[in-house]
Amino acid sequence: MLTLLFIILMFLIFGKLIVFALRAAWGISKIVCTIVLLPLFLIGLVFAGLIGIAFPILLVVGIVSLIIPKHR
């Protein structure tokens, strides 16, 4: 009986930790993509001579970031 209780409580605790880890990883990946990868991608496009593609992407991302409400 104690073993069953231990297993249930262990799944509850580690389940919450897994959910927390997934939320943290999702938040960190959004920050990395927004702060690091998108500017590097746009700079790479400009250096490659594809400013005709980089500028509309920059405009769309800017407009979307202004329209979408901030959480918290």
N, C-alpha and C positions, 0 to 999 in steps of 0.2 A: 504494500500500500504506500509506504514511504517512497519507494522507487518510482511509482507512478506519479505521485505528487511532485517529486524532484524533477522528473522529465517534463511535466506540464509547465512548471515554473521556469525551468531552463529554456523551453521554447518561447515562453512569453518574454523573458528578459532578452534573450538573444534575437528574437524576432523584432523587438523594438530597436535593438542596436543595428540590425541589418537595415531596417527602414530608415533610421537616422543616417547611416552610412550612405545609402542610396541618395537620400535628399542632399547630403553634403557633397557627394560626388557630382550630382546634377548641377548644383549651384556653382561649384568650382569649374566644371566644364563650360558652363555658360559664360563665366567671367573670362576664362582663357580664350574662348572663341571670339568674344566681343572685343577684348582689350588687345589680344596678341594676333590671332590668326586673320581676322578680317582686315586690319590695317596692313599687315604684311602681304596679304593677297592683293589688295588694291595697289600698293606700292609696286609689287611685282608686275601687275598689269600695266601700270604707267611706264615702268622701265622697259617693258617688252614692246611698247609702242601701241598698246591697246587702250588708249585713253577714252576712245569711243565706247568701250564696254565698261571701263572703270567708273566713269562719271555717272552714267545712269544707275549703276549699282549703288554708288554712294548716295545719290538722290533718293532712291527707293528706301534704303536703310535709314536715312535721315528722316524721311517723312513718316515711316513706320514707327520709329522711335519717338517721334513727337505725338503721334496719334494714340498709340497704345498706352493705357494708364499704367502708372507705376504701382507695384504691389507694396504694401506695407509702408 
